[in-house]
């Protein structure tokens, strides 16, 4: 015989794509974790720089309260929130330093 018989090839192993899916899911979770961690550490560095740069006369926001820094200590800051009304707050609670002249 010059022509050989053609036989059907065996079927592919079922579930070949499952391995790819099982590897892809943890990779996506790891990438997402690193993106979130990077943003959080960047925000923490910015806040630390803001706290270290505080000085007398800065106008800041603390928990929605606007005040002017009158004294800077190691862990606490004295804020003048109104004329002759001084409040002592923790440095870490300061969220924003505002431009000079905001309190009027």
C-alpha positions in Angstrom: 0.0 0.0 0.0 1.2 3.4 -0.9 -1.1 5.4 1.3 -1.2 4.7 5.0 -4.4 4.9 7.0 -5.1 8.1 8.8 -6.1 7.7 12.4 -7.7 10.4 14.7 -5.3 12.0 17.1 -5.9 11.6 20.8 -7.8 14.3 22.6 -6.0 17.1 24.5 -5.7 16.6 28.2 -8.8 18.3 29.9 -8.1 21.2 32.2 -5.0 22.5 30.5 -6.0 26.1 31.1 -6.7 25.6 34.8 -2.9 25.8 35.6 -2.6 29.2 33.9 -5.6 30.5 35.9 -4.3 29.1 39.1 -0.9 30.9 38.5 -2.5 34.2 37.2 -4.7 34.8 40.3 -1.9 34.9 42.9 0.2 37.1 40.6 -2.6 39.6 40.3 -3.0 39.6 44.1 0.7 40.1 44.7 0.9 43.0 42.2 -2.2 44.6 43.8 -0.6 44.3 47.2 2.6 46.0 46.1 0.7 48.8 44.5 -1.3 49.5 47.6 1.8 49.2 49.9 3.7 51.6 47.8 1.0 54.2 47.9 0.6 53.8 51.7 4.3 54.2 52.4 4.5 57.3 50.1 1.6 58.8 52.0 3.3 58.0 55.4 6.5 59.6 54.2 4.7 62.8 53.2 2.9 63.0 56.5 6.1 62.5 58.4 7.8 65.3 56.5 4.7 67.5 57.2 5.0 66.8 60.9 8.7 67.4 61.1 8.4 70.7 59.2 5.9 72.2 61.6 6.9 75.6 63.0 5.4 78.4 65.0 3.0 80.5 63.0 1.8 77.7 60.6 -1.9 77.4 60.1 -3.1 73.7 60.3 -6.2 71.5 60.2 -6.7 69.0 63.0 -9.8 66.8 62.9 -11.7 69.5 61.0 -10.6 72.3 63.4 -8.5 75.1 62.0 -5.8 76.6 64.2 -2.5 78.5 64.3 0.6 76.9 65.8 1.9 78.8 68.8 4.3 76.3 70.3 5.9 73.1 68.9 7.0 70.3 71.3 8.3 66.8 70.8 4.9 65.1 70.7 2.4 67.9 71.2 1.6 71.2 69.5 -0.2 74.2 71.0 -2.9 75.6 68.6 -4.6 78.9 68.9 -8.1 78.2 67.6 -9.6 81.6 68.6 -8.3 84.7 70.3 -6.8 83.6 73.7 -8.1 80.0 73.2 -5.1 77.6 73.0 -5.6 73.9 72.5 -2.9 71.3 72.9 -3.0 68.4 70.3 -0.8 65.6 69.3 1.5 66.2 66.3 0.3 63.1 64.6 -3.3 64.3 64.5 -2.4 67.2 62.2 -3.7 66.4 58.7 -2.9 69.5 56.6 -0.8 72.6 56.7 -2.6 75.5 55.1 -1.2 78.6 53.3 -0.5 81.6 55.5 -3.5 84.0 55.8 -6.2 81.3 55.6 -7.4 82.1 59.2 -9.1 85.4 58.9 
